[in-house]
Amino acid sequence: MKKLVPIFLDGMTRSGITRSITLAALLAAPAGVVFAQAGQTLQGTVADAKGGMIANASVSAKNEATNKSYTATADASGHFTLSGLPAGPYTVQAAAPGFTAQNQHLTVSADQPASLALTLAVSGNSESIDVEANAVGSVASALAPMDALLSETSAHTEITQAFINNFTSPIADYGEAVQMAPSTFTISSDGIGLGQSKTYFRGFPDGDYDIDFDGIPFYDTNTPTHHSWAFFPTQWLGGIDFDRSPGTASTIGPTPFGGSIHMLSKDVSPVQNLRGGISYGSWGTMLLDGQYDSGSLGANHKASFSLDVQHMDSKGYQTNNFQNRNAGDIKVQYKFSDKTILTGYSGVVYLHANTPNFSATRCQMYGAPADNSYTCTGANALYAGSGIRFLNAGDSDPYNPFNFIYNRYQVPTDFEYVGLHKELPWKITFDFRPYTYDYDNAELYTAITPITDATTINGSKTYLGLTIAPCNVAVVKKGVTAEPCGVDKYNSYRKYGETFALCQVSKFGILRAGVWYEWAHTNRHQYPSDPSVGWVDQTLPNFSEQFWTNSYQPYVEYEFHPFPKFTITPGVKFAYYTVTTKQLADDGKTIGCLCATGTTANPASFISNGGNYYSTLPSIDANYRIRSNWSAYAQVSTGSIVPPSSTFDYNQGSSGQAIPPEVLPKQQHNTTWQGGTVLKLKRVTLDLDAFHIRFQSGYSSVTDPTTGEPVNYAQPSSISKGFEGQSNIYLTHGLSLYLNGTVEQAQYTGFEVIYPTTVAAGTTSFANPYYFKTPSGYWVQQTPDNTTAEGLTYLKGGFDLGFFNKRVGQFFLDDGAYHNATTINPFSITNTYVNYTVRSGSRFDQTKIRLSVNNLLNLHSVTGISQANSVTGANFVANSIAGNSETYTDPFNSTTGQAAISGADNVSIFAGRSIVLSVTFGISPKR
């Protein structure tokens, strides 16, 4: 078996399929110890002040009556066992290099269970640590808020449960937890944890990277985006393994090519504990949270569970974006033996929000500018200068209850799995996890156009004293005379799947093989609806569809150990994906009415489509341990992403002809090259990496006027390359400085291809596309040229203090087909945290007071703009393969520059300063 290297906060190397389980133990908060009823066995853990388990710590228990001592050494996960202790008073001591030994007094009773928390502080005489000989002694690594492991083979950042508990807001979602990591930034316009945040790293948006929970991928089915805020509050997280790479062949999921955010549940604690907390903060935000750890149950102490329930209310930063959340999760564990463990998990969330489906405009946000760069007249004048207020037509009262009728957002979710971990003879281990989860989003919202004079609009109606327009625009469709201004939107999917992983260890290395399989059923629709008469839906939808998907990913890889300090892991993953769709006739916005011109559509008519996608994805990585505290790694890995369900969204004509398989767009592929090094000195940690990523950026399509079928053509590939680095510097007496930075370039390369929108007789055809200039120099949108983060932390005694700042460099936004149409200037976010935890070993052990301040400087930096003005590109003449020519608009807009600003531009900004005070009371058994 691969030798475990005892490195502080890197207390284990990867052990194949058990990586997620062992890493969960590494990142978990400090647990205590439990005594058998007879008092003969003492089990427990040793952790540092920030919650990381300390490998190879020495533990001794001295009987104060007989002076006889019993000793043990903690394993790589910080766990230890002392056996054969007679009843009586004991002094228990834990010690580890670089830490101050801790003594605890207790009495072992034959019939009274007891518990003890062993938490070690960093030694004040840390200069005596010989880190060249013993990498456990890196004090800088012990105090690092985020860190990399010496065993890594790609760019990782390990985010501990202690970081989440101390240096994020109690209201936060996973986006804030990864916000300070290298090359990463998160945007949340209504305040952290109060809406679906958007996280970007290395230029990849949500949908181009994986998110999983305990190794189980979760994502939306119509495109691989995620609804993480609706599944996993931070109170349920035991840490995050953040991999900014495609990973190895055993990294499963729909889109790991961009990286993976591996969220981990909390370990089930062997210590009985009850905690209740209340958090209150800005915008009327209140969180009530209760947690219970059962400790070991039953006469044999084999069963245990952890439970969390919570309720959250908030008005949100944006006016009328009220919401509440009720949630609960439970994790149950039963140890048949140390080699056979059964785990069950269930998390249920119910979200109710008043989230609008649009952003505030420039005029609404800032009013008319003094320099007259844009105007606020007509419809834009109604709420000019009112701020981030989502008001409805004819409504001047921001708190009018009618707003809740216009925008209702209800999302119940559940997530369950059962996991079996089994160690067999011949050093074989397997993990099997069947799972299911459900997302059910029902939303009612209005596409509001502000109305200055409702009496001039035909068909206006009065409801609750408000005059509104049932139809912003009269749109005549087949079988439909007018389109209401509301939308009845629904997106629901239920999934069933399983992950199976097998590992076999030999003197040559580790063989890993496994498979991920998932089946999903999705039901989605959007119906124009009239909110003024009780949300009556239009006969035909904008779209209404069901589809069924199957995902298969078998893999195999071998971690070969040709030399004691060198590992190399080649592997291959096979990705197979199927989709079958059923789309109902609609009003022309998606597939059409499936009826002849002039006839009335049958709402029950539908068309079926489908497709199959295959990819073979090889990978290879290597790690070389230069010294016990210094390693280097390299990786070449590939990935793919299947086209979204919108592939089938084109006008099907009256015949309802299914899309031929040969015209389906192909999978996009990605190839990543990267290398790096991790160094852990006594007072400094250093993690550096360089990367080069080539990504097929997607497909565009036009409709062949002859066949009516879509013609898909690849957009130019992009190349991202850059450098990342992170370091923690131990200054003195628990004070550390954390720094990271990224320099990146992400630009398009290759040739753009375009098909003519019309076919001139005798000139060209869709078989002869037009080619034009290389789009070099145009950036991939939302990819900043640099990011930096600075953090100052103080961890000593019961205090955990942190000050963090994240700066995001300039990036661009596209406007449809026009690249770099908008520039977003650099912005920063500054957060500070003050925590005090009782660590006295009393009944109130782990009682905690938290003060979190997000956006300390109350900056309202612009993070996104949706342009109202279209870009007018320069005309050019493109030549086809056949030598014909046609005039087109340059989609790269190289001549006219960016779009002119308008008062009607939708603007997204950082939420204002958020202050949350939290008190959590811990009640433990008497020690």
LINKADA-V525890 format. One record per residue. N is the residue number from 1. RES is the residue in three letters. PSI is psi in degrees with one decimal (999 if undefined). Layout:
n,res,psi
N,RES,PSI
N,RES,PSI
This chain:
n,res,psi
1,MET,146.3
2,LYS,128.5
3,LYS,131.3
4,LEU,127.0
5,VAL,119.6
6,PRO,92.1
7,ILE,130.0
8,PHE,130.8
9,LEU,10.9
10,ASP,44.2
11,GLY,4.8
12,MET,150.9
13,THR,170.1
14,ARG,137.9
15,SER,48.9
16,GLY,-128.3
17,ILE,-16.7
18,THR,8.7
19,ARG,-47.4
20,SER,-34.1
21,ILE,-47.2
22,THR,-36.0
23,LEU,-34.1
24,ALA,-40.3
25,ALA,-39.0
26,LEU,-39.2
27,LEU,-7.2
28,ALA,159.0
29,ALA,158.2
30,PRO,128.8
31,ALA,174.8
32,GLY,-144.0
33,VAL,159.0
34,VAL,138.5
35,PHE,140.1
36,ALA,154.9
37,GLN,-31.4
38,ALA,-10.9
39,GLY,8.1
40,GLN,-19.9
41,THR,135.1
42,LEU,120.1
43,GLN,147.1
44,GLY,-166.5
45,THR,159.8
46,VAL,128.2
47,ALA,162.0
48,ASP,-179.4
49,ALA,-20.7
50,LYS,8.9
51,GLY,-4.0
52,GLY,137.0
53,MET,139.2
54,ILE,116.0
55,ALA,145.7
56,ASN,23.5
57,ALA,145.1
58,SER,131.0
59,VAL,131.8
60,SER,146.7
61,ALA,116.9
62,LYS,121.7
63,ASN,117.4
64,GLU,-16.3
65,ALA,-39.3
66,THR,-10.5
67,ASN,12.5
68,LYS,136.4
69,SER,146.4
70,TYR,130.5
71,THR,156.4
72,ALA,162.8
73,THR,129.4
74,ALA,147.2
75,ASP,-169.4
76,ALA,-17.4
77,SER,9.3
78,GLY,7.7
79,HIS,145.5
80,PHE,160.9
81,THR,129.6
82,LEU,127.1
83,SER,158.6
84,GLY,30.7
85,LEU,119.3
86,PRO,158.1
87,ALA,144.9
88,GLY,179.4
89,PRO,141.8
90,TYR,151.3
91,THR,117.0
92,VAL,128.9
93,GLN,136.8
94,ALA,139.2
95,ALA,150.8
96,ALA,149.4
97,PRO,130.9
98,GLY,0.6
99,PHE,154.9
100,THR,128.0
101,ALA,145.6
102,GLN,134.1
103,ASN,140.4
104,GLN,137.9
105,HIS,137.4
106,LEU,168.6
107,THR,124.9
108,VAL,122.4
109,SER,147.7
110,ALA,-21.6
111,ASP,6.9
112,GLN,108.5
113,PRO,146.2
114,ALA,163.4
115,SER,157.5
116,LEU,131.3
117,ALA,126.1
118,LEU,105.5
119,THR,122.8
120,LEU,137.2
121,ALA,155.5
122,VAL,137.1
123,SER,139.7
124,GLY,-18.2
125,ASN,47.4
126,SER,-17.8
127,GLU,-17.2
128,SER,-4.5
129,ILE,129.4
130,ASP,87.0
131,VAL,-20.0
132,GLU,-32.0
133,ALA,-26.7
134,ASN,103.0
135,ALA,-8.8
136,VAL,-24.5
137,GLY,18.4
138,SER,99.4
139,VAL,-36.8
140,ALA,-39.0
141,SER,-37.0
142,ALA,-35.5
143,LEU,0.2
144,ALA,129.3
145,PRO,-31.3
146,MET,149.3
147,ASP,167.4
148,ALA,152.6
149,LEU,144.8
150,LEU,-22.8
151,SER,-0.3
152,GLU,151.5
153,THR,9.5
154,SER,178.7
155,ALA,105.4
156,HIS,152.9
157,THR,122.4
158,GLU,121.2
159,ILE,112.0
160,THR,164.2
161,GLN,-34.8
162,ALA,-39.4
163,PHE,-44.4
164,ILE,-40.8
165,ASN,-32.4
166,ASN,-32.1
167,PHE,28.5
168,THR,161.4
169,SER,148.9
170,PRO,-18.6
171,ILE,-7.0
172,ALA,161.3
173,ASP,-173.5
174,TYR,-26.1
175,GLY,-39.8
176,GLU,-31.0
177,ALA,-32.1
178,VAL,-1.4
179,GLN,-39.7
180,MET,0.1
181,ALA,160.2
182,PRO,142.7
183,SER,15.9
184,THR,143.4
185,PHE,150.9
186,THR,138.1
187,ILE,129.4
188,SER,108.9
189,SER,-23.2
190,ASP,7.4
191,GLY,145.6
192,ILE,133.9
193,GLY,3.3
194,LEU,31.4
195,GLY,169.5
196,GLN,105.6
197,SER,163.2
198,LYS,124.0
199,THR,135.1
200,TYR,140.2
201,PHE,139.8
202,ARG,27.5
203,GLY,-1.0
204,PHE,126.9
205,PRO,169.8
206,ASP,129.9
207,GLY,-21.6
208,ASP,17.2
209,TYR,164.7
210,ASP,150.2
211,ILE,133.1
212,ASP,163.5
213,PHE,118.2
214,ASP,39.1
215,GLY,2.9
216,ILE,116.0
217,PRO,141.1
218,PHE,140.2
219,TYR,161.2
220,ASP,148.8
221,THR,-26.5
222,ASN,-19.5
223,THR,149.8
224,PRO,47.4
225,THR,175.6
226,HIS,153.6
227,HIS,52.5
228,SER,-35.2
229,TRP,-21.1
230,ALA,5.0
231,PHE,-45.8
232,PHE,94.3
233,PRO,156.2
234,THR,-21.7
235,GLN,-15.7
236,TRP,-1.7
237,LEU,133.7
238,GLY,6.9
239,GLY,171.1
240,ILE,126.7
241,ASP,105.6
242,PHE,107.5
243,ASP,111.2
244,ARG,52.7
245,SER,168.0
246,PRO,-11.3
247,GLY,-166.7
248,THR,-176.9
249,ALA,-27.6
250,SER,0.9
251,THR,107.1
252,ILE,162.3
253,GLY,168.4
254,PRO,-29.7
255,THR,51.4
256,PRO,-4.5
257,PHE,-28.9
258,GLY,-12.8
259,GLY,178.5
260,SER,134.7
261,ILE,98.5
262,HIS,100.5
263,MET,143.0
264,LEU,137.8
265,SER,164.6
266,LYS,147.0
267,ASP,145.3
268,VAL,120.3
269,SER,138.7
270,PRO,-0.9
271,VAL,130.7
272,GLN,132.3
273,ASN,144.8
274,LEU,127.2
275,ARG,136.9
276,GLY,135.4
277,GLY,157.3
278,ILE,135.3
279,SER,136.6
280,TYR,139.2
281,GLY,-162.2
282,SER,151.9
283,TRP,31.5
284,GLY,27.1
285,THR,128.3
286,MET,133.7
287,LEU,124.9
288,LEU,128.5
289,ASP,133.7
290,GLY,135.3
291,GLN,142.2
292,TYR,128.0
293,ASP,124.0
294,SER,-23.3
295,GLY,-178.5
296,SER,131.8
297,LEU,158.1
298,GLY,170.5
299,ALA,-29.8
300,ASN,-0.4
301,HIS,33.7
302,LYS,-19.5
303,ALA,148.8
304,SER,159.7
305,PHE,159.4
306,SER,140.0
307,LEU,140.1
308,ASP,134.1
309,VAL,146.1
310,GLN,157.8
311,HIS,133.2
312,MET,136.4
313,ASP,143.6
314,SER,145.0
315,LYS,-15.4
316,GLY,163.6
317,TYR,-36.0
318,GLN,136.2
319,THR,135.7
320,ASN,15.9
321,ASN,55.7
322,PHE,151.7
323,GLN,159.4
324,ASN,158.8
325,ARG,131.1
326,ASN,129.8
327,ALA,157.1
328,GLY,145.4
329,ASP,157.6
330,ILE,138.2
331,LYS,123.9
332,VAL,138.8
333,GLN,136.1
334,TYR,121.2
335,LYS,101.9
336,PHE,-36.9
337,SER,179.1
338,ASP,-16.6
339,LYS,-5.6
340,THR,112.7
341,ILE,129.4
342,LEU,130.0
343,THR,138.4
344,GLY,141.0
345,TYR,142.1
346,SER,131.3
347,GLY,129.6
348,VAL,132.0
349,VAL,139.1
350,TYR,114.8
351,LEU,136.6
352,HIS,121.1
353,ALA,165.9
354,ASN,38.7
355,THR,120.6
356,PRO,168.3
357,ASN,27.2
358,PHE,168.0
359,SER,166.3
360,ALA,153.1
361,THR,167.4
362,ARG,-44.6
363,CYS,-43.4
364,GLN,-38.7
365,MET,-50.4
366,TYR,-9.0
367,GLY,-172.9
368,ALA,132.9
369,PRO,151.7
370,ALA,-27.6
371,ASP,4.1
372,ASN,29.1
373,SER,-20.5
374,TYR,166.6
375,THR,155.6
376,CYS,78.9
377,THR,168.3
378,GLY,-132.2
379,ALA,-27.2
380,ASN,-11.1
381,ALA,-15.4
382,LEU,-47.2
383,TYR,28.9
384,ALA,129.2
385,GLY,11.5
386,SER,-10.0
387,GLY,-158.6
388,ILE,76.2
389,ARG,119.3
390,PHE,86.7
391,LEU,157.2
392,ASN,168.7
393,ALA,127.5
394,GLY,9.7
395,ASP,113.4
396,SER,-1.5
397,ASP,110.9
398,PRO,-14.4
399,TYR,16.7
400,ASN,130.2
401,PRO,-15.9
402,PHE,-23.9
403,ASN,-32.3
404,PHE,-23.2
405,ILE,-31.6
406,TYR,-36.9
407,ASN,104.1
408,ARG,133.1
409,TYR,108.4
410,GLN,125.2
411,VAL,95.4
412,PRO,139.3
413,THR,156.0
414,ASP,151.1
415,PHE,120.9
416,GLU,145.9
417,TYR,160.3
418,VAL,128.3
419,GLY,133.0
420,LEU,120.8
421,HIS,125.8
422,LYS,129.2
423,GLU,123.6
424,LEU,170.8
425,PRO,169.1
426,TRP,29.0
427,LYS,41.7
428,ILE,133.9
429,THR,139.7
430,PHE,151.5
431,ASP,130.7
432,PHE,126.2
433,ARG,94.1
434,PRO,147.4
435,TYR,165.8
436,THR,149.5
437,TYR,159.9
438,ASP,141.4
439,TYR,129.5
440,ASP,91.6
441,ASN,110.9
442,ALA,122.3
443,GLU,137.5
444,LEU,123.5
445,TYR,166.5
446,THR,140.2
447,ALA,82.0
448,ILE,130.6
449,THR,117.6
450,PRO,137.7
451,ILE,122.3
452,THR,-25.2
453,ASP,89.2
454,ALA,-24.0
455,THR,-18.0
456,THR,-4.5
457,ILE,128.7
458,ASN,132.2
459,GLY,20.6
460,SER,150.3
461,LYS,156.1
462,THR,130.8
463,TYR,126.8
464,LEU,35.7
465,GLY,4.0
466,LEU,136.2
467,THR,120.1
468,ILE,165.1
469,ALA,123.2
470,PRO,-20.2
471,CYS,111.7
472,ASN,-41.5
473,VAL,131.2
474,ALA,113.1
475,VAL,119.0
476,VAL,121.9
477,LYS,169.0
478,LYS,118.6
479,GLY,1.6
480,VAL,135.1
481,THR,-28.0
482,ALA,152.5
483,GLU,117.4
484,PRO,164.0
485,CYS,-5.5
486,GLY,166.3
487,VAL,128.1
488,ASP,106.6
489,LYS,138.7
490,TYR,135.5
491,ASN,113.1
492,SER,138.5
493,TYR,145.8
494,ARG,134.6
495,LYS,147.8
496,TYR,136.5
497,GLY,-177.1
498,GLU,149.0
499,THR,134.9
500,PHE,128.9
501,ALA,135.3
502,LEU,136.8
503,CYS,134.5
504,GLN,124.5
505,VAL,133.3
506,SER,179.7
507,LYS,-15.3
508,PHE,-23.8
509,GLY,-153.7
510,ILE,123.9
511,LEU,128.5
512,ARG,134.4
513,ALA,151.5
514,GLY,-173.9
515,VAL,144.9
516,TRP,129.2
517,TYR,142.2
518,GLU,137.4
519,TRP,138.5
520,ALA,145.0
521,HIS,129.5
522,THR,139.5
523,ASN,117.8
524,ARG,144.8
525,HIS,160.6
526,GLN,116.1
527,TYR,127.6
528,PRO,136.3
529,SER,152.3
530,ASP,105.0
531,PRO,-19.2
532,SER,-14.2
533,VAL,39.8
534,GLY,29.6
535,TRP,64.2
536,VAL,121.4
537,ASP,148.1
538,GLN,154.0
539,THR,-46.7
540,LEU,141.7
541,PRO,168.6
542,ASN,-37.8
543,PHE,153.5
544,SER,123.2
545,GLU,156.4
546,GLN,146.8
547,PHE,157.0
548,TRP,133.2
549,THR,149.1
550,ASN,133.1
551,SER,128.4
552,TYR,131.9
553,GLN,84.9
554,PRO,150.8
555,TYR,160.6
556,VAL,139.8
557,GLU,157.2
558,TYR,119.6
559,GLU,98.7
560,PHE,135.7
561,HIS,79.0
562,PRO,-27.4
563,PHE,159.2
564,PRO,-33.3
565,LYS,8.5
566,PHE,130.9
567,THR,144.5
568,ILE,132.2
569,THR,95.5
570,PRO,151.5
571,GLY,169.3
572,VAL,141.6
573,LYS,138.0
574,PHE,118.7
575,ALA,119.5
576,TYR,130.2
577,TYR,133.3
578,THR,148.5
579,VAL,136.1
580,THR,127.1
581,THR,152.3
582,LYS,111.6
583,GLN,125.3
584,LEU,155.5
585,ALA,144.6
586,ASP,-172.9
587,ASP,12.1
588,GLY,-6.9
589,LYS,-20.5
590,THR,-72.2
591,ILE,-9.8
592,GLY,-180.0
593,CYS,-5.4
594,LEU,39.5
595,CYS,159.9
596,ALA,153.7
597,THR,133.2
598,GLY,-4.2
599,THR,161.9
600,THR,135.3
601,ALA,148.4
602,ASN,111.4
603,PRO,-19.8
604,ALA,-8.1
605,SER,150.3
606,PHE,168.3
607,ILE,141.6
608,SER,138.9
609,ASN,177.1
610,GLY,170.5
611,GLY,157.6
612,ASN,140.4
613,TYR,137.4
614,TYR,144.4
615,SER,140.1
616,THR,120.7
617,LEU,97.0
618,PRO,159.7
619,SER,156.9
620,ILE,137.4
621,ASP,163.9
622,ALA,151.2
623,ASN,132.3
624,TYR,124.4
625,ARG,97.2
626,ILE,-47.8
627,ARG,176.2
628,SER,-23.3
629,ASN,18.1
630,TRP,126.6
631,SER,160.5
632,ALA,149.3
633,TYR,162.1
634,ALA,151.9
635,GLN,139.8
636,VAL,123.2
637,SER,154.6
638,THR,162.4
639,GLY,171.7
640,SER,164.8
641,ILE,133.5
642,VAL,151.5
643,PRO,149.3
644,PRO,171.5
645,SER,-20.9
646,SER,-8.2
647,THR,-32.8
648,PHE,7.7
649,ASP,83.4
650,TYR,157.8
651,ASN,118.1
652,GLN,-3.4
653,GLY,-177.7
654,SER,-22.8
655,SER,-20.9
656,GLY,38.1
657,GLN,128.9
658,ALA,152.7
659,ILE,128.0
660,PRO,142.9
661,PRO,-30.7
662,GLU,-16.6
663,VAL,3.4
664,LEU,141.1
665,PRO,153.0
666,LYS,168.7
667,GLN,144.4
668,GLN,143.6
669,HIS,159.0
670,ASN,139.4
671,THR,126.0
672,THR,129.8
673,TRP,132.0
674,GLN,157.3
675,GLY,157.2
676,GLY,-177.2
677,THR,148.6
678,VAL,128.4
679,LEU,133.1
680,LYS,100.7
681,LEU,178.4
682,LYS,-45.2
683,ARG,-2.5
684,VAL,136.4
685,THR,149.6
686,LEU,129.1
687,ASP,115.4
688,LEU,143.7
689,ASP,156.3
690,ALA,145.4
691,PHE,154.0
692,HIS,118.9
693,ILE,124.7
694,ARG,125.0
695,PHE,128.5
696,GLN,114.1
697,SER,-1.6
698,GLY,-171.4
699,TYR,146.9
700,SER,163.6
701,SER,151.4
702,VAL,164.9
703,THR,127.9
704,ASP,118.3
705,PRO,-16.5
706,THR,-48.0
707,THR,-19.4
708,GLY,6.4
709,GLU,154.5
710,PRO,145.9
711,VAL,117.1
712,ASN,134.4
713,TYR,142.4
714,ALA,137.6
715,GLN,163.0
716,PRO,143.4
717,SER,160.3
718,SER,152.2
719,ILE,123.6
720,SER,135.2
721,LYS,148.7
722,GLY,-173.8
723,PHE,142.0
724,GLU,149.2
725,GLY,147.1
726,GLN,148.0
727,SER,145.2
728,ASN,130.7
729,ILE,116.8
730,TYR,119.5
731,LEU,-65.6
732,THR,146.1
733,HIS,50.7
734,GLY,0.1
735,LEU,127.4
736,SER,153.7
737,LEU,120.9
738,TYR,133.4
739,LEU,142.2
740,ASN,159.9
741,GLY,155.3
742,THR,137.6
743,VAL,125.0
744,GLU,150.3
745,GLN,124.3
746,ALA,105.3
747,GLN,155.4
748,TYR,152.5
749,THR,164.5
750,GLY,-167.9
751,PHE,142.9
752,GLU,141.2
753,VAL,138.3
754,ILE,141.1
755,TYR,145.9
756,PRO,144.5
757,THR,-19.5
758,THR,154.7
759,VAL,109.2
760,ALA,133.2
761,ALA,127.7
762,GLY,8.4
763,THR,-56.2
764,THR,177.6
765,SER,176.9
766,PHE,-10.9
767,ALA,-11.1
768,ASN,83.3
769,PRO,166.1
770,TYR,143.8
771,TYR,143.4
772,PHE,-172.8
773,LYS,155.3
774,THR,130.2
775,PRO,32.2
776,SER,143.0
777,GLY,-12.2
778,TYR,128.7
779,TRP,148.4
780,VAL,130.9
781,GLN,152.1
782,GLN,31.5
783,THR,99.9
784,PRO,149.1
785,ASP,-17.3
786,ASN,155.2
787,THR,148.9
788,THR,152.6
789,ALA,140.5
790,GLU,134.8
791,GLY,136.2
792,LEU,119.2
793,THR,149.1
794,TYR,115.4
795,LEU,107.2
796,LYS,136.8
797,GLY,-130.1
798,GLY,3.5
799,PHE,136.4
800,ASP,103.5
801,LEU,140.5
802,GLY,142.9
803,PHE,120.3
804,PHE,141.1
805,ASN,134.7
806,LYS,125.6
807,ARG,132.6
808,VAL,124.8
809,GLY,-179.7
810,GLN,141.0
811,PHE,171.6
812,PHE,158.5
813,LEU,148.5
814,ASP,161.9
815,ASP,87.4
816,GLY,-122.7
817,ALA,-8.2
818,TYR,124.7
819,HIS,145.7
820,ASN,42.0
821,ALA,-20.3
822,THR,141.2
823,THR,131.7
824,ILE,120.0
825,ASN,159.0
826,PRO,146.3
827,PHE,162.0
828,SER,154.0
829,ILE,131.3
830,THR,129.0
831,ASN,150.3
832,THR,149.3
833,TYR,137.1
834,VAL,122.0
835,ASN,142.4
836,TYR,128.0
837,THR,132.9
838,VAL,121.2
839,ARG,56.2
840,SER,-10.1
841,GLY,7.8
842,SER,-174.3
843,ARG,-26.2
844,PHE,25.2
845,ASP,140.2
846,GLN,7.6
847,THR,136.9
848,LYS,141.0
849,ILE,127.6
850,ARG,134.5
851,LEU,118.2
852,SER,130.4
853,VAL,110.6
854,ASN,143.0
855,ASN,58.8
856,LEU,-39.1
857,LEU,1.3
858,ASN,43.4
859,LEU,146.9
860,HIS,51.6
861,SER,142.8
862,VAL,126.3
863,THR,-10.8
864,GLY,147.9
865,ILE,131.6
866,SER,109.0
867,GLN,136.0
868,ALA,-35.2
869,ASN,138.4
870,SER,150.8
871,VAL,134.1
872,THR,97.4
873,GLY,160.9
874,ALA,144.9
875,ASN,149.5
876,PHE,165.2
877,VAL,122.0
878,ALA,144.2
879,ASN,136.7
880,SER,172.7
881,ILE,-34.9
882,ALA,-0.7
883,GLY,4.7
884,ASN,168.5
885,SER,157.7
886,GLU,149.7
887,THR,132.4
888,TYR,162.0
889,THR,133.7
890,ASP,110.1
891,PRO,-8.0
892,PHE,-0.6
893,ASN,46.7
894,SER,-10.8
895,THR,-46.6
896,THR,-6.0
897,GLY,-158.4
898,GLN,165.9
899,ALA,142.9
900,ALA,140.9
901,ILE,155.5
902,SER,151.6
903,GLY,-18.1
904,ALA,1.2
905,ASP,135.1
906,ASN,129.0
907,VAL,131.7
908,SER,136.8
909,ILE,165.6
910,PHE,141.1
911,ALA,151.9
912,GLY,-176.1
913,ARG,133.4
914,SER,123.0
915,ILE,126.2
916,VAL,126.1
917,LEU,129.6
918,SER,138.0
919,VAL,123.5
920,THR,123.9
921,PHE,125.0
922,GLY,131.9
923,ILE,110.5
924,SER,159.3
925,PRO,151.7
926,LYS,134.1
927,ARG,999
